[in-house]
Amino acid sequence: MPLMGSKFGRVILAISCLLTAVSFTFAQQPEDMKPPVIVQPGAPGQPTRVLPPDTRAKLPPVSAKDIEFMRGMIVHHLQAVEMTDLIMARTENVDIRSLGARIARGQTDEMDFMKKWLALRGIDAAENSGSSHGSGQHKMMPGMLTRQQMDALRRARGAEFDRLFLAGMIQHHEGALTMVKDLFDTAGAGQDAELFSFATDVDSGQRAEIKTMQTLLAILP
């Protein structure tokens, strides 16, 4: 009997502890489940404000030039990727191949960003973005290669391809710099933080690649 009583006592004690823990948990829940406090810092000289718990962040407004820039830059990047797609079958130059892979990877990632940026704001990335319906030709953005230049690049092989590719991509990158400048020169454009950061990165990145390509072009046979 002492053994049975001991076991029974331990069971009662365990149940009692469990009920106490459950009661404590439920007692804590209302406190833990209180909605978070959202505080909006005030402007200089103004007090902070406590906002309603259902407040949602709002994206800053964008200008027509912002949308034009993003749509146009998608088309611009597409042609750069088309150019890099020609490399493997037309040259054995390891520097050109390495450069092309880097450009293709970077511009593909940037196109993904631009499409997501537009989609997040409910904007169609393809609308008026540069395809001439029926002709299959891209709208000519600054620096983009003409049909004749692209055809010549497709026909070229070896050192001739290397020269045409580097000269064409330098022209292409300089056009992107023009597009960034046009964006920042337009009143009210480029104010969105993500867009500003992206356009600034495009400018600095393509300037660096232009210098690399000018160096490669200068040492070609």
C-alpha angles and dihedrals in degrees: 000000000000088000092050091045091050092051092046091050092051091050091051090048092050092049090048092052091047093051090048091052093047091048090050091049094051091045089055097047100080089053093046094046096055110127115258118262111245113204124191113204112232126238117260107302093010127106124246118258131220107225127208113274091243092059113133128200115255124214114238115255118266129213129232088251091056090055093044090051095051095045092046094047091053089057090044092052091047091063092048089055090048088055094050090049088066095058105082095055096043111042141032092199104129093202092054091046093050092046092048093051091050093049093047093049094046096046093045090054090048092051089053090052093049093049091050091046090054095042092052088059094046093251123141108236092204100048109112087340098141114290116121103219112240096010100068090219125129120238107256110253119186112293097008116142119251122238089258092053092049091048091051090050091052092051096047126095136187119347092358090057091047092054094045092046095050094043091046095047092048088053089047094050092047088055090055089053088054090052092052091048091050089052095052092041091058114092112246094010128116093028096123107100096224093046092047091051092046095048091047090052091049090053096049095040096050093045088056092048091049090057090049092050093047089054092049091047091052094055097046114118 
